[in-house]
Amino acid sequence: CVGHEYETASATKSTDRKCASRSICAHNQFESRAPTATSDRQCTVLTECGVDKWESTASTASSDRICKYLSLCSVEQYQTEAASASSDRACALLTVCSPTEWQSRAPTFTHDRTCTAHTICANSEWQVQDGGANSDRVCLAHSECHAGQWESTTSSTTRDRKCTDLTACSALQWESTVATPTSDRACTALTT
């Protein structure tokens, strides 16, 4: 037999040996058993990695590919890198917002959540709405009392100031107490 053949039957006194061509593995096969002088090579179909697997080790002429199941991101994770035919998906832990932050963007399968610091109201503002896990604090500027008004309710960090129009004394009254920024004027009836 020549180099590309193997012996299928030995020679006898009355017959010549018989030879056959060695099999050639196809592009979708690997050599699972090498040929010998008296046996053909054995070819096996390569394993196909399904949609839920990736190729962790590539095939060679004499070995099958190795497939592994794709990693699954848990509910506390998001996907940082998509899977491919030859790589697993990568997952990372979701950011946890601190008590001084709120979730300004919810997480998705492929994006982390975004945490943003709660707004801090300035001294000239009051808190209309407290910040929560999914909402920011809402601040508004304190109302300003104008000429002709007095501050009937003082402002605080959680309450706006209330301005009330000053009492106007009539022609039959006199101003017995002068108005201040935080108190109304008092009018007293004229005596005759």
Secondary structure in CASP SS format (residue, H / E / C, confidence):
PFRMAT SS
TARGET T0000
AUTHOR 0000-0000-0000
METHOD secondary structure of the structure
MODEL  1
C C 1.00
V C 1.00
G C 1.00
H C 1.00
E E 1.00
Y E 1.00
E E 1.00
T E 1.00
A E 1.00
S C 1.00
A C 1.00
T C 1.00
K C 1.00
S C 1.00
T C 1.00
D C 1.00
R C 1.00
K E 1.00
C E 1.00
A E 1.00
S E 1.00
R C 1.00
S C 1.00
I C 1.00
C C 1.00
A C 1.00
H C 1.00
N C 1.00
Q E 1.00
F E 1.00
E E 1.00
S E 1.00
R E 1.00
A C 1.00
P C 1.00
T C 1.00
A C 1.00
T C 1.00
S C 1.00
D C 1.00
R C 1.00
Q E 1.00
C E 1.00
T E 1.00
V E 1.00
L C 1.00
T C 1.00
E C 1.00
C C 1.00
G C 1.00
V C 1.00
D C 1.00
K E 1.00
W E 1.00
E E 1.00
S E 1.00
T E 1.00
A C 1.00
S C 1.00
T E 1.00
A C 1.00
S C 1.00
S E 1.00
D C 1.00
R C 1.00
I E 1.00
C E 1.00
K E 1.00
Y E 1.00
L C 1.00
S C 1.00
L C 1.00
C C 1.00
S C 1.00
V C 1.00
E C 1.00
Q E 1.00
Y E 1.00
Q E 1.00
T E 1.00
E E 1.00
A C 1.00
A C 1.00
S E 1.00
A C 1.00
S C 1.00
S E 1.00
D C 1.00
R C 1.00
A E 1.00
C E 1.00
A E 1.00
L E 1.00
L C 1.00
T C 1.00
V C 1.00
C C 1.00
S C 1.00
P C 1.00
T C 1.00
E E 1.00
W E 1.00
Q E 1.00
S E 1.00
R E 1.00
A C 1.00
P C 1.00
T C 1.00
F C 1.00
T C 1.00
H C 1.00
D C 1.00
R C 1.00
T E 1.00
C E 1.00
T E 1.00
A E 1.00
H C 1.00
T C 1.00
I C 1.00
C C 1.00
A C 1.00
N C 1.00
S C 1.00
E E 1.00
W E 1.00
Q E 1.00
V E 1.00
Q E 1.00
D C 1.00
G C 1.00
G C 1.00
A C 1.00
N C 1.00
S C 1.00
D C 1.00
R C 1.00
V E 1.00
C E 1.00
L E 1.00
A E 1.00
H C 1.00
S C 1.00
E C 1.00
C C 1.00
H C 1.00
A C 1.00
G C 1.00
Q E 1.00
W E 1.00
E E 1.00
S E 1.00
T E 1.00
T C 1.00
S C 1.00
S E 1.00
T C 1.00
T C 1.00
R E 1.00
D C 1.00
R C 1.00
K E 1.00
C E 1.00
T E 1.00
D E 1.00
L C 1.00
T C 1.00
A C 1.00
C C 1.00
S C 1.00
A C 1.00
L C 1.00
Q E 1.00
W E 1.00
E E 1.00
S E 1.00
T E 1.00
V C 1.00
A C 1.00
T E 1.00
P C 1.00
T C 1.00
S E 1.00
D C 1.00
R C 1.00
A E 1.00
C E 1.00
T E 1.00
A E 1.00
L C 1.00
T C 1.00
T C 1.00
END
